[in-house]
Amino acid sequence: MPLLHKIAGVVIVCAVVAGLVLPGDRRERERRDAAGRAASASGAAAGARAAKAGQTPAPGTPASGAPSVAATAPILAAAPAAVAAEANELGQVPVLMYHRILKKAELSLDRTTKELYDELTGLAKDGYYPITAAEFVGARFDVPAGRHPVVLTFDDSTPGHFALDAQGNPAPDTAVAILMQVARENPGFRPVATFYLNKDLFGMQDAQAAAGLKWLAQHGFEIGNHTVSHPNLSGMSEKQVHKEIGDMEDRIVRLTGAHTTTFAYPFGAVPRKKAWAEKQGDRYAFQGLFLAGWKPALSPFDDGFDRWNIDRVRSEGKIKENDCTRYCSTAWLEYLDKNPDERYTSDGDPNTVTFPKAAEDRLAKEYRARARMY
């Protein structure tokens, strides 16, 4: 077994031993990092101006406006349509984590093309609506009423994720082609995802990669940072962490002309100081950092949401390996289907945050002005 996958296995087992949240558990989560909120609020105006001017915001500048703080404002009544949809925008959001996509799986983290097609089709049938990781952390996403946001993330930029054929269309049996096929077969299922890049860039050389990344951006896909060589950052120095993340960011900017908004930790391993991964001067400054598993993410409107430690769920069936009978995508999606009151359900209005009264105490105070309750 390759060394990286051995390390991945060790990290996964340690995560389980450390204490994961089983479906239905209500352990108290950490409150959102105060510094993250302050950075988001202070950079909002600059981000809005850059977006309006058609420019790429500088690293660390939110692309959307920050919510106003009105901690004592009364919460308005929810719209009838939102009530009818049983909206709960304080519910959990599955952020699914994929690795290699192959016709036949070779390693434990691989998913076959059929497994990906079946899982995406199931999401479409169950009312899920894909959004990008950047849209999720920005807390301004437009999901139809009654539907449920899901974030599809693909790590390591392997050839099975994306390629273009001679006609400039997604090559068959790649993740992008499968996602677009499912969208054609299920109108209303939005074909977007987030790709976390390493140096290999889907097996493309830089000239080809530049064209491919441009195609992805033009079609609504997000490009994220996943370091140059996929190391375990937990054992690295500040200089080494900055080099791994910064060199990858430099290359992405050189190829696309734009900075990335989100970052996914290789193996879910966090550096000794999280700040090393969050920002390095003007080189990179992320708005959200994603872990490697094993539970759905809190709503970005939840007071416990921490943009620097966003949970993901490994895509896998209910197999015994790594407790996937409880912690992987099939198990969690089944759980949320059986417990819809715990799942994020949209009110259909990106400018409001609707939820049942029983969830009021979980609302982050800075979203109170946007809140609607029933």
Contacts in CASP RR format, 6 or more apart in sequence:
PFRMAT RR
TARGET T0000
AUTHOR 0000-0000-0000
METHOD contacts of the structure
MODEL  1
MPLLHKIAGVVIVCAVVAGLVLPGDRRERERRDAAGRAASASGAAAGARA
AKAGQTPAPGTPASGAPSVAATAPILAAAPAAVAAEANELGQVPVLMYHR
ILKKAELSLDRTTKELYDELTGLAKDGYYPITAAEFVGARFDVPAGRHPV
VLTFDDSTPGHFALDAQGNPAPDTAVAILMQVARENPGFRPVATFYLNKD
LFGMQDAQAAAGLKWLAQHGFEIGNHTVSHPNLSGMSEKQVHKEIGDMED
RIVRLTGAHTTTFAYPFGAVPRKKAWAEKQGDRYAFQGLFLAGWKPALSP
FDDGFDRWNIDRVRSEGKIKENDCTRYCSTAWLEYLDKNPDERYTSDGDP
NTVTFPKAAEDRLAKEYRARARMY
1 107 0 8 1.000
2 107 0 8 1.000
4 230 0 8 1.000
5 107 0 8 1.000
5 108 0 8 1.000
5 109 0 8 1.000
7 232 0 8 1.000
7 267 0 8 1.000
8 109 0 8 1.000
8 267 0 8 1.000
9 322 0 8 1.000
11 232 0 8 1.000
11 267 0 8 1.000
11 268 0 8 1.000
11 269 0 8 1.000
11 292 0 8 1.000
12 292 0 8 1.000
12 294 0 8 1.000
12 322 0 8 1.000
13 322 0 8 1.000
15 268 0 8 1.000
15 292 0 8 1.000
15 293 0 8 1.000
15 294 0 8 1.000
16 294 0 8 1.000
16 322 0 8 1.000
16 323 0 8 1.000
16 327 0 8 1.000
20 294 0 8 1.000
20 295 0 8 1.000
20 323 0 8 1.000
20 327 0 8 1.000
21 27 0 8 1.000
21 295 0 8 1.000
22 326 0 8 1.000
23 326 0 8 1.000
23 331 0 8 1.000
23 332 0 8 1.000
23 335 0 8 1.000
23 339 0 8 1.000
24 335 0 8 1.000
24 339 0 8 1.000
24 342 0 8 1.000
29 298 0 8 1.000
29 304 0 8 1.000
29 306 0 8 1.000
30 304 0 8 1.000
30 306 0 8 1.000
30 309 0 8 1.000
31 303 0 8 1.000
31 304 0 8 1.000
31 306 0 8 1.000
32 303 0 8 1.000
32 304 0 8 1.000
32 305 0 8 1.000
32 306 0 8 1.000
32 307 0 8 1.000
32 364 0 8 1.000
33 306 0 8 1.000
33 307 0 8 1.000
33 308 0 8 1.000
36 307 0 8 1.000
36 308 0 8 1.000
37 366 0 8 1.000
39 60 0 8 1.000
40 62 0 8 1.000
40 66 0 8 1.000
40 287 0 8 1.000
40 307 0 8 1.000
41 66 0 8 1.000
41 366 0 8 1.000
43 60 0 8 1.000
43 61 0 8 1.000
43 62 0 8 1.000
43 66 0 8 1.000
44 62 0 8 1.000
44 64 0 8 1.000
44 65 0 8 1.000
44 66 0 8 1.000
45 65 0 8 1.000
46 57 0 8 1.000
46 58 0 8 1.000
46 61 0 8 1.000
47 57 0 8 1.000
47 61 0 8 1.000
47 62 0 8 1.000
47 63 0 8 1.000
47 65 0 8 1.000
48 64 0 8 1.000
48 65 0 8 1.000
50 56 0 8 1.000
50 57 0 8 1.000
50 58 0 8 1.000
50 61 0 8 1.000
51 57 0 8 1.000
51 63 0 8 1.000
51 64 0 8 1.000
56 257 0 8 1.000
56 258 0 8 1.000
56 259 0 8 1.000
57 63 0 8 1.000
57 259 0 8 1.000
58 259 0 8 1.000
58 282 0 8 1.000
58 285 0 8 1.000
59 249 0 8 1.000
59 259 0 8 1.000
59 279 0 8 1.000
59 281 0 8 1.000
59 282 0 8 1.000
59 283 0 8 1.000
59 284 0 8 1.000
59 285 0 8 1.000
59 286 0 8 1.000
60 259 0 8 1.000
60 279 0 8 1.000
60 285 0 8 1.000
60 286 0 8 1.000
60 287 0 8 1.000
61 285 0 8 1.000
62 138 0 8 1.000
62 287 0 8 1.000
63 134 0 8 1.000
63 138 0 8 1.000
63 261 0 8 1.000
64 138 0 8 1.000
64 139 0 8 1.000
64 140 0 8 1.000
65 140 0 8 1.000
66 366 0 8 1.000
67 139 0 8 1.000
67 366 0 8 1.000
67 367 0 8 1.000
67 369 0 8 1.000
67 370 0 8 1.000
68 366 0 8 1.000
68 369 0 8 1.000
69 365 0 8 1.000
69 366 0 8 1.000
69 368 0 8 1.000
69 369 0 8 1.000
70 368 0 8 1.000
70 369 0 8 1.000
71 365 0 8 1.000
71 368 0 8 1.000
73 368 0 8 1.000
73 369 0 8 1.000
75 360 0 8 1.000
75 368 0 8 1.000
75 371 0 8 1.000
75 372 0 8 1.000
75 373 0 8 1.000
76 371 0 8 1.000
76 372 0 8 1.000
76 373 0 8 1.000
77 372 0 8 1.000
77 373 0 8 1.000
77 374 0 8 1.000
78 87 0 8 1.000
78 347 0 8 1.000
78 354 0 8 1.000
78 372 0 8 1.000
78 373 0 8 1.000
78 374 0 8 1.000
79 347 0 8 1.000
79 349 0 8 1.000
79 352 0 8 1.000
79 354 0 8 1.000
79 372 0 8 1.000
81 145 0 8 1.000
81 347 0 8 1.000
81 348 0 8 1.000
82 145 0 8 1.000
82 347 0 8 1.000
82 348 0 8 1.000
82 349 0 8 1.000
82 352 0 8 1.000
82 354 0 8 1.000
82 372 0 8 1.000
82 374 0 8 1.000
83 374 0 8 1.000
85 145 0 8 1.000
85 146 0 8 1.000
85 345 0 8 1.000
85 346 0 8 1.000
85 347 0 8 1.000
85 348 0 8 1.000
86 146 0 8 1.000
86 340 0 8 1.000
86 345 0 8 1.000
87 145 0 8 1.000
87 146 0 8 1.000
87 345 0 8 1.000
87 346 0 8 1.000
87 347 0 8 1.000
87 348 0 8 1.000
87 354 0 8 1.000
87 355 0 8 1.000
88 341 0 8 1.000
88 343 0 8 1.000
88 344 0 8 1.000
88 345 0 8 1.000
88 354 0 8 1.000
88 355 0 8 1.000
88 356 0 8 1.000
88 359 0 8 1.000
89 299 0 8 1.000
89 301 0 8 1.000
89 344 0 8 1.000
89 345 0 8 1.000
89 346 0 8 1.000
89 347 0 8 1.000
89 353 0 8 1.000
89 354 0 8 1.000
89 355 0 8 1.000
90 299 0 8 1.000
90 301 0 8 1.000
90 302 0 8 1.000
90 344 0 8 1.000
90 353 0 8 1.000
90 355 0 8 1.000
90 359 0 8 1.000
90 362 0 8 1.000
90 363 0 8 1.000
91 298 0 8 1.000
91 299 0 8 1.000
91 302 0 8 1.000
91 342 0 8 1.000
91 343 0 8 1.000
91 344 0 8 1.000
91 345 0 8 1.000
91 355 0 8 1.000
91 359 0 8 1.000
92 296 0 8 1.000
92 297 0 8 1.000
92 298 0 8 1.000
92 299 0 8 1.000
92 336 0 8 1.000
92 342 0 8 1.000
92 343 0 8 1.000
92 344 0 8 1.000
93 136 0 8 1.000
93 148 0 8 1.000
93 149 0 8 1.000
93 150 0 8 1.000
93 151 0 8 1.000
93 296 0 8 1.000
93 297 0 8 1.000
93 298 0 8 1.000
93 299 0 8 1.000
93 344 0 8 1.000
94 128 0 8 1.000
94 150 0 8 1.000
94 151 0 8 1.000
94 296 0 8 1.000
94 297 0 8 1.000
94 313 0 8 1.000
94 329 0 8 1.000
94 332 0 8 1.000
94 333 0 8 1.000
94 336 0 8 1.000
95 133 0 8 1.000
95 136 0 8 1.000
95 150 0 8 1.000
95 151 0 8 1.000
95 153 0 8 1.000
95 290 0 8 1.000
95 296 0 8 1.000
95 297 0 8 1.000
95 310 0 8 1.000
95 311 0 8 1.000
95 312 0 8 1.000
95 313 0 8 1.000
96 119 0 8 1.000
96 150 0 8 1.000
96 151 0 8 1.000
96 152 0 8 1.000
96 153 0 8 1.000
96 312 0 8 1.000
96 313 0 8 1.000
96 314 0 8 1.000
96 315 0 8 1.000
96 329 0 8 1.000
97 153 0 8 1.000
97 155 0 8 1.000
97 292 0 8 1.000
97 293 0 8 1.000
97 312 0 8 1.000
97 313 0 8 1.000
97 314 0 8 1.000
97 315 0 8 1.000
98 111 0 8 1.000
98 116 0 8 1.000
98 152 0 8 1.000
98 153 0 8 1.000
98 154 0 8 1.000
98 155 0 8 1.000
98 175 0 8 1.000
98 315 0 8 1.000
99 109 0 8 1.000
99 110 0 8 1.000
99 111 0 8 1.000
99 154 0 8 1.000
99 155 0 8 1.000
99 156 0 8 1.000
99 158 0 8 1.000
100 106 0 8 1.000
100 107 0 8 1.000
100 109 0 8 1.000
100 110 0 8 1.000
100 111 0 8 1.000
100 156 0 8 1.000
100 158 0 8 1.000
100 160 0 8 1.000
101 110 0 8 1.000
101 111 0 8 1.000
101 112 0 8 1.000
101 113 0 8 1.000
101 116 0 8 1.000
101 154 0 8 1.000
101 158 0 8 1.000
101 160 0 8 1.000
101 161 0 8 1.000
101 173 0 8 1.000
101 174 0 8 1.000
101 175 0 8 1.000
101 178 0 8 1.000
102 110 0 8 1.000
102 111 0 8 1.000
102 112 0 8 1.000
102 113 0 8 1.000
102 160 0 8 1.000
103 112 0 8 1.000
103 113 0 8 1.000
103 173 0 8 1.000
104 112 0 8 1.000
105 111 0 8 1.000
105 112 0 8 1.000
105 115 0 8 1.000
108 321 0 8 1.000
109 314 0 8 1.000
111 119 0 8 1.000
111 315 0 8 1.000
111 316 0 8 1.000
113 173 0 8 1.000
113 178 0 8 1.000
115 315 0 8 1.000
116 175 0 8 1.000
116 178 0 8 1.000
116 315 0 8 1.000
117 178 0 8 1.000
117 181 0 8 1.000
117 182 0 8 1.000
119 315 0 8 1.000
119 329 0 8 1.000
119 330 0 8 1.000
120 152 0 8 1.000
120 178 0 8 1.000
120 179 0 8 1.000
120 182 0 8 1.000
120 189 0 8 1.000
121 182 0 8 1.000
121 185 0 8 1.000
121 186 0 8 1.000
122 128 0 8 1.000
123 130 0 8 1.000
123 150 0 8 1.000
123 189 0 8 1.000
123 333 0 8 1.000
124 182 0 8 1.000
124 183 0 8 1.000
124 185 0 8 1.000
124 186 0 8 1.000
124 188 0 8 1.000
124 189 0 8 1.000
125 186 0 8 1.000
126 148 0 8 1.000
126 333 0 8 1.000
126 337 0 8 1.000
127 146 0 8 1.000
127 147 0 8 1.000
127 148 0 8 1.000
128 147 0 8 1.000
128 148 0 8 1.000
128 149 0 8 1.000
128 150 0 8 1.000
128 189 0 8 1.000
129 143 0 8 1.000
129 144 0 8 1.000
129 147 0 8 1.000
129 148 0 8 1.000
129 149 0 8 1.000
129 150 0 8 1.000
129 188 0 8 1.000
129 189 0 8 1.000
129 190 0 8 1.000
129 346 0 8 1.000
130 149 0 8 1.000
130 150 0 8 1.000
130 151 0 8 1.000
130 152 0 8 1.000
130 179 0 8 1.000
130 189 0 8 1.000
130 190 0 8 1.000
130 191 0 8 1.000
130 192 0 8 1.000
130 193 0 8 1.000
131 141 0 8 1.000
131 143 0 8 1.000
131 149 0 8 1.000
131 150 0 8 1.000
131 151 0 8 1.000
131 190 0 8 1.000
131 192 0 8 1.000
132 151 0 8 1.000
132 192 0 8 1.000
132 193 0 8 1.000
132 194 0 8 1.000
132 220 0 8 1.000
132 221 0 8 1.000
132 222 0 8 1.000
133 151 0 8 1.000
133 153 0 8 1.000
133 194 0 8 1.000
133 222 0 8 1.000
133 224 0 8 1.000
133 261 0 8 1.000
133 262 0 8 1.000
133 288 0 8 1.000
133 290 0 8 1.000
134 194 0 8 1.000
134 222 0 8 1.000
134 261 0 8 1.000
134 262 0 8 1.000
134 287 0 8 1.000
135 141 0 8 1.000
135 222 0 8 1.000
136 149 0 8 1.000
136 151 0 8 1.000
136 297 0 8 1.000
136 300 0 8 1.000
136 310 0 8 1.000
137 261 0 8 1.000
137 262 0 8 1.000
137 287 0 8 1.000
137 288 0 8 1.000
137 300 0 8 1.000
137 307 0 8 1.000
137 310 0 8 1.000
138 287 0 8 1.000
138 300 0 8 1.000
139 300 0 8 1.000
139 301 0 8 1.000
139 367 0 8 1.000
140 350 0 8 1.000
141 149 0 8 1.000
141 350 0 8 1.000
142 348 0 8 1.000
142 350 0 8 1.000
143 149 0 8 1.000
143 346 0 8 1.000
143 348 0 8 1.000
143 350 0 8 1.000
144 188 0 8 1.000
144 346 0 8 1.000
144 348 0 8 1.000
145 346 0 8 1.000
145 347 0 8 1.000
145 348 0 8 1.000
145 349 0 8 1.000
146 345 0 8 1.000
146 346 0 8 1.000
146 347 0 8 1.000
146 348 0 8 1.000
147 345 0 8 1.000
147 346 0 8 1.000
148 336 0 8 1.000
148 343 0 8 1.000
148 344 0 8 1.000
148 345 0 8 1.000
148 346 0 8 1.000
149 344 0 8 1.000
149 346 0 8 1.000
151 194 0 8 1.000
151 297 0 8 1.000
152 179 0 8 1.000
152 192 0 8 1.000
152 193 0 8 1.000
152 194 0 8 1.000
153 193 0 8 1.000
153 194 0 8 1.000
153 195 0 8 1.000
153 196 0 8 1.000
153 264 0 8 1.000
153 290 0 8 1.000
153 312 0 8 1.000
154 161 0 8 1.000
154 175 0 8 1.000
154 193 0 8 1.000
154 194 0 8 1.000
154 195 0 8 1.000
154 196 0 8 1.000
155 196 0 8 1.000
155 226 0 8 1.000
155 264 0 8 1.000
155 266 0 8 1.000
156 196 0 8 1.000
156 198 0 8 1.000
156 200 0 8 1.000
156 226 0 8 1.000
156 230 0 8 1.000
157 195 0 8 1.000
157 196 0 8 1.000
157 197 0 8 1.000
157 198 0 8 1.000
157 200 0 8 1.000
157 201 0 8 1.000
157 202 0 8 1.000
157 203 0 8 1.000
157 226 0 8 1.000
158 200 0 8 1.000
158 202 0 8 1.000
158 203 0 8 1.000
159 174 0 8 1.000
159 202 0 8 1.000
159 203 0 8 1.000
160 173 0 8 1.000
160 174 0 8 1.000
160 175 0 8 1.000
160 202 0 8 1.000
161 174 0 8 1.000
161 175 0 8 1.000
161 176 0 8 1.000
161 195 0 8 1.000
161 202 0 8 1.000
162 170 0 8 1.000
162 171 0 8 1.000
162 174 0 8 1.000
162 175 0 8 1.000
162 176 0 8 1.000
162 195 0 8 1.000
162 202 0 8 1.000
162 212 0 8 1.000
162 216 0 8 1.000
163 170 0 8 1.000
163 171 0 8 1.000
163 174 0 8 1.000
163 202 0 8 1.000
163 204 0 8 1.000
164 170 0 8 1.000
164 171 0 8 1.000
164 211 0 8 1.000
164 212 0 8 1.000
164 215 0 8 1.000
165 171 0 8 1.000
165 172 0 8 1.000
168 215 0 8 1.000
169 177 0 8 1.000
170 176 0 8 1.000
170 177 0 8 1.000
170 180 0 8 1.000
171 177 0 8 1.000
175 193 0 8 1.000
176 191 0 8 1.000
176 193 0 8 1.000
176 216 0 8 1.000
176 221 0 8 1.000
179 191 0 8 1.000
179 193 0 8 1.000
180 191 0 8 1.000
182 189 0 8 1.000
182 191 0 8 1.000
183 189 0 8 1.000
183 190 0 8 1.000
183 191 0 8 1.000
191 219 0 8 1.000
192 219 0 8 1.000
192 220 0 8 1.000
192 221 0 8 1.000
192 222 0 8 1.000
193 221 0 8 1.000
193 222 0 8 1.000
194 221 0 8 1.000
194 222 0 8 1.000
194 223 0 8 1.000
194 224 0 8 1.000
194 262 0 8 1.000
195 216 0 8 1.000
195 221 0 8 1.000
195 222 0 8 1.000
195 223 0 8 1.000
195 224 0 8 1.000
196 224 0 8 1.000
196 225 0 8 1.000
196 226 0 8 1.000
196 263 0 8 1.000
196 264 0 8 1.000
196 290 0 8 1.000
197 223 0 8 1.000
197 224 0 8 1.000
197 225 0 8 1.000
197 226 0 8 1.000
197 248 0 8 1.000
197 252 0 8 1.000
198 226 0 8 1.000
198 227 0 8 1.000
198 228 0 8 1.000
198 229 0 8 1.000
198 230 0 8 1.000
198 248 0 8 1.000
199 228 0 8 1.000
199 229 0 8 1.000
199 248 0 8 1.000
199 251 0 8 1.000
201 209 0 8 1.000
201 213 0 8 1.000
202 209 0 8 1.000
202 212 0 8 1.000
203 209 0 8 1.000
204 212 0 8 1.000
206 255 0 8 1.000
209 255 0 8 1.000
210 255 0 8 1.000
210 256 0 8 1.000
213 223 0 8 1.000
213 252 0 8 1.000
213 255 0 8 1.000
213 256 0 8 1.000
214 256 0 8 1.000
216 223 0 8 1.000
217 223 0 8 1.000
217 256 0 8 1.000
217 258 0 8 1.000
222 261 0 8 1.000
222 262 0 8 1.000
223 252 0 8 1.000
223 256 0 8 1.000
223 258 0 8 1.000
223 260 0 8 1.000
224 252 0 8 1.000
224 260 0 8 1.000
224 261 0 8 1.000
224 262 0 8 1.000
224 263 0 8 1.000
224 264 0 8 1.000
225 245 0 8 1.000
225 246 0 8 1.000
225 248 0 8 1.000
225 249 0 8 1.000
225 252 0 8 1.000
225 260 0 8 1.000
225 262 0 8 1.000
225 263 0 8 1.000
225 264 0 8 1.000
225 284 0 8 1.000
225 286 0 8 1.000
226 248 0 8 1.000
226 263 0 8 1.000
226 264 0 8 1.000
226 266 0 8 1.000
227 233 0 8 1.000
227 244 0 8 1.000
227 245 0 8 1.000
227 248 0 8 1.000
227 266 0 8 1.000
228 243 0 8 1.000
228 244 0 8 1.000
228 247 0 8 1.000
228 248 0 8 1.000
228 251 0 8 1.000
229 244 0 8 1.000
230 266 0 8 1.000
231 240 0 8 1.000
231 244 0 8 1.000
231 266 0 8 1.000
232 266 0 8 1.000
232 267 0 8 1.000
232 269 0 8 1.000
233 241 0 8 1.000
233 244 0 8 1.000
233 265 0 8 1.000
233 266 0 8 1.000
233 269 0 8 1.000
233 270 0 8 1.000
233 271 0 8 1.000
233 276 0 8 1.000
233 277 0 8 1.000
234 269 0 8 1.000
234 270 0 8 1.000
234 271 0 8 1.000
234 272 0 8 1.000
235 269 0 8 1.000
235 271 0 8 1.000
235 272 0 8 1.000
236 244 0 8 1.000
236 271 0 8 1.000
238 271 0 8 1.000
238 273 0 8 1.000
238 276 0 8 1.000
241 271 0 8 1.000
241 276 0 8 1.000
241 277 0 8 1.000
242 276 0 8 1.000
242 280 0 8 1.000
242 283 0 8 1.000
245 263 0 8 1.000
245 277 0 8 1.000
245 280 0 8 1.000
245 284 0 8 1.000
246 280 0 8 1.000
246 283 0 8 1.000
246 284 0 8 1.000
249 259 0 8 1.000
249 260 0 8 1.000
249 283 0 8 1.000
249 284 0 8 1.000
250 283 0 8 1.000
252 258 0 8 1.000
252 259 0 8 1.000
252 260 0 8 1.000
253 259 0 8 1.000
259 284 0 8 1.000
259 285 0 8 1.000
260 284 0 8 1.000
260 286 0 8 1.000
261 286 0 8 1.000
261 287 0 8 1.000
261 288 0 8 1.000
262 286 0 8 1.000
262 287 0 8 1.000
262 288 0 8 1.000
262 289 0 8 1.000
262 290 0 8 1.000
263 277 0 8 1.000
263 284 0 8 1.000
263 286 0 8 1.000
263 288 0 8 1.000
263 289 0 8 1.000
263 290 0 8 1.000
264 289 0 8 1.000
264 290 0 8 1.000
264 291 0 8 1.000
264 292 0 8 1.000
264 312 0 8 1.000
265 277 0 8 1.000
265 289 0 8 1.000
265 290 0 8 1.000
265 291 0 8 1.000
265 292 0 8 1.000
267 292 0 8 1.000
268 291 0 8 1.000
268 292 0 8 1.000
268 293 0 8 1.000
269 292 0 8 1.000
270 277 0 8 1.000
270 291 0 8 1.000
270 309 0 8 1.000
271 277 0 8 1.000
274 289 0 8 1.000
274 308 0 8 1.000
277 286 0 8 1.000
277 289 0 8 1.000
278 285 0 8 1.000
278 286 0 8 1.000
278 289 0 8 1.000
278 308 0 8 1.000
279 285 0 8 1.000
279 286 0 8 1.000
287 307 0 8 1.000
288 307 0 8 1.000
288 308 0 8 1.000
288 310 0 8 1.000
289 307 0 8 1.000
289 308 0 8 1.000
289 309 0 8 1.000
289 310 0 8 1.000
290 310 0 8 1.000
290 312 0 8 1.000
291 309 0 8 1.000
291 310 0 8 1.000
291 311 0 8 1.000
291 312 0 8 1.000
292 312 0 8 1.000
292 314 0 8 1.000
293 311 0 8 1.000
293 312 0 8 1.000
293 313 0 8 1.000
293 314 0 8 1.000
293 327 0 8 1.000
294 311 0 8 1.000
294 312 0 8 1.000
294 313 0 8 1.000
294 314 0 8 1.000
294 323 0 8 1.000
294 327 0 8 1.000
294 328 0 8 1.000
295 311 0 8 1.000
295 313 0 8 1.000
295 327 0 8 1.000
295 332 0 8 1.000
296 311 0 8 1.000
296 313 0 8 1.000
296 332 0 8 1.000
296 336 0 8 1.000
297 305 0 8 1.000
297 310 0 8 1.000
297 311 0 8 1.000
297 312 0 8 1.000
298 304 0 8 1.000
298 305 0 8 1.000
298 306 0 8 1.000
298 311 0 8 1.000
299 305 0 8 1.000
299 344 0 8 1.000
300 307 0 8 1.000
301 353 0 8 1.000
301 363 0 8 1.000
301 364 0 8 1.000
301 367 0 8 1.000
302 362 0 8 1.000
302 363 0 8 1.000
302 364 0 8 1.000
303 362 0 8 1.000
303 363 0 8 1.000
303 364 0 8 1.000
303 365 0 8 1.000
304 362 0 8 1.000
304 364 0 8 1.000
305 364 0 8 1.000
313 327 0 8 1.000
313 328 0 8 1.000
313 329 0 8 1.000
313 332 0 8 1.000
314 322 0 8 1.000
314 324 0 8 1.000
314 327 0 8 1.000
314 328 0 8 1.000
314 329 0 8 1.000
315 328 0 8 1.000
315 329 0 8 1.000
316 324 0 8 1.000
316 328 0 8 1.000
316 329 0 8 1.000
316 330 0 8 1.000
317 324 0 8 1.000
317 328 0 8 1.000
317 329 0 8 1.000
317 330 0 8 1.000
317 331 0 8 1.000
318 324 0 8 1.000
318 325 0 8 1.000
318 328 0 8 1.000
318 330 0 8 1.000
318 331 0 8 1.000
319 325 0 8 1.000
319 328 0 8 1.000
322 328 0 8 1.000
324 330 0 8 1.000
324 331 0 8 1.000
325 331 0 8 1.000
336 342 0 8 1.000
336 343 0 8 1.000
337 343 0 8 1.000
341 356 0 8 1.000
347 353 0 8 1.000
347 354 0 8 1.000
347 372 0 8 1.000
351 370 0 8 1.000
352 370 0 8 1.000
352 371 0 8 1.000
352 372 0 8 1.000
353 363 0 8 1.000
353 367 0 8 1.000
353 370 0 8 1.000
353 371 0 8 1.000
353 372 0 8 1.000
354 371 0 8 1.000
354 372 0 8 1.000
354 373 0 8 1.000
354 374 0 8 1.000
355 363 0 8 1.000
355 371 0 8 1.000
355 372 0 8 1.000
355 373 0 8 1.000
356 373 0 8 1.000
356 374 0 8 1.000
357 373 0 8 1.000
357 374 0 8 1.000
360 373 0 8 1.000
363 371 0 8 1.000
END
